[in-house]
Amino acid sequence: MDVLYFAWVRERIGIPREAVDTQAATVMDLVDELRGKEERYEAAFADISALRVAVDQQLTDFDAPLSGVREVAFFPPMTGG
């Protein structure tokens, strides 16, 4: 699946997107896998309460299932105006 990173998440990880081969069942499982890759991922996902996630371009929670998902995006909360 494609994993996209936006704003400061992208800055901490150092790339805007990557293809990830995962067996993760949920978004949180994916986050745990990513945290284990390198220190930069651990820094990006240190406080998931400061993150939002979208699965196939739909906002969702970290307990969302990943079966059949093509894209997961991580980003900080946005403000309108």
Steps between C-alpha positions, in 0.01 A plus 500: 500500500605862459565692820496880473644748749404868519628813676729437799448122471666516157774725637586258781498192279669674208282370217150588376389143420613142482371159399474278806462124498316427822297234674351760738133441578427856616644847461646475852673175405650682201618784725666246730678341202617838374625603844722193499664586167720792601535776757352759263173304489498470878534879520221558249259265678604577859166666579221366284249722681657781293427314174206432275473213255316442175450159340431508127435875537241463778571633849498218751635382836818312581298183563376495139560173315747491212365204304483600133629852567713662231604822675556627854582865569631653823475873573458746786155642574402780265328823581257679275458862434 
